[in-house]
Every structure is written in C-alpha cells, then in structure tokens.
Amino acid sequence: AIDQDERIITLNHAIKRLFGIEREDYVGMSLQGVIRNKDLNQFIEKAMRASSPVEGEITISSNGNQFLQAHGTVLLNEEGRKVGVVVALNDVTRLRMLENLRQEFVANVSHELRTPITAIKGFVETLLDDEQMDPSQAEKFLRITLKHVDRLNAIIEDLLSLSRIEQKESKERIETREEAILPRLLSVVEICEPKARGKKIDVRIDCDPALKVVINAPLVEQALVNLMDNAIQYSEEGATVWIKAEVTGGQLSLHVLDERCGMEEEHL
C-alpha cells in the first residue's frame, strides 16, 4: 500500500521476499528508496492516475527474469477520499515459461507436418498435371506419397503418445528392434529426391550394406528427413549432400553433410 506521495504504508512478507527487502523501518519511506524497479514505479504512477482498477506486468531481473502480474486500485479512507493505491503482485513466471514452451512446441510440430504435406501436395499436383505419365513413374510417385502419409500418421501417433505419457495413463517406451540401416537411408533419399532434383543436388549415401543396429526406424527416418530437407534447402544449386552411417566406439553415428559453411558454434 502506497500513499499519494508514493511513500510506503505497508508491505507484506511476500512482497519483501520477492524484492529481497530485509529492513524493517520501511514505513513512511519513499517506495523508490526501498524497491528499485522501473516497471513497478511506472505501474504505481499509472494506478495513481486511474479512476478504476488497472492491470500490468512487472519483471524482476536480479535473479534471472521473474514475471509478476500486477493489479492496482485506489486506496480510500473512511470518508471515501483517495489516499493512495493498493498493489497486489502474483508470480506468473512458471506460467510464462509454459507459454513459451507451448509456442515452441507448436512451431516444432508445424515444421514436422509441413515437410510431408508439401511433398504430398507436390506429387499429387504432378500426377494431376501429367496425364501421359509413365505408369511405373506414377506408381513410384504414389508410393513416395504413401510414405509421407505414413510419416504424418506417425507424427500424430507421437503426439498422442506424448499426451498419454504426460497424463500418466501409460508408461510407454519407444520400441526398438535390430534392422539394417541402409534401407532407411535409401528411404530418406527417396523421400527427399524431388526437392533435390529440383535444385540439381547430388545426394550420395555412404553406408555398409551389412550394418545392422537396434533402432526405432520411423523416428530415425523422421529425424534424417528433417536434416536432409534442411541440407537441400540451404545448399546451392548443383551442390552435393551426403548421408552417412558408421559405427565408432560401439555406437552408431549418422551424418547429413552439405557443402555450406555450417552453423556458427554459438547456435549449435
């Protein structure tokens, strides 16, 4: 509670804890002399001028950003005269973090969905535009389209599994099994082939045909398609992109390599 001269009438323990106030002789002192926070001072000035309750947001930056939701309303005496303002602050840092996570999650899911949808659209348009297409080529396009549909379905299943896990209705684990890695690399190249062909990019595979590993094949394929798609998108026309699998130190290493300068270390 602050009077009209912005002197402190009272502070509760929660406010003292939020702003790290240790002194006890704060009553009657200037607010700015006790709490140095620009957002709070501006909010109180706004509340002083307002004729009705106001809301706002305050940031505390001393220990990393902490976000507070502010509510301010005029303080009246027994005669109904305005003598100051009362401000209530609620810590909404966790809600803000969850909102940021939600936005990032939506952006990631949108990216995951965009690649197969774009590919499906491209293949279907090609089939519709070319009525004289060779049947074997048309069948190839339809099979690739079907793979993209399966990938969309896998993404949706992943989202449903994530929801079930978060709700603790299930203790699902990612299923893995031993299988050859080369067919998966070939599938990745086939899915990305139309985009590579459009930019005249040469895609090469480096993998021992006998190499077998324990993996969740659809998830590995999904990750590699995203990497390959980015490598093709940001490569110059006529460049080369490699997809490589090798075992080092008993572990499988998968690489998608392009000829560009790569990412700066600070962004890795």
Secondary structure as UniProt FT lines:
FT   STRAND          2..3
FT   TURN            4..5
FT   STRAND          7..8
FT   HELIX           13..19
FT   TURN            27..28
FT   HELIX           31..34
FT   HELIX           38..49
FT   STRAND          54..60
FT   TURN            62..63
FT   STRAND          66..76
FT   TURN            78..79
FT   STRAND          82..91
FT   HELIX           93..129
FT   TURN            131..132
FT   HELIX           135..166
FT   TURN            167..168
FT   STRAND          177..180
FT   HELIX           182..198
FT   TURN            199..200
FT   STRAND          202..206
FT   TURN            209..210
FT   STRAND          212..215
FT   HELIX           217..233
FT   TURN            237..238
FT   STRAND          240..248
FT   TURN            249..250
FT   STRAND          251..257
FT   HELIX           265..267
//
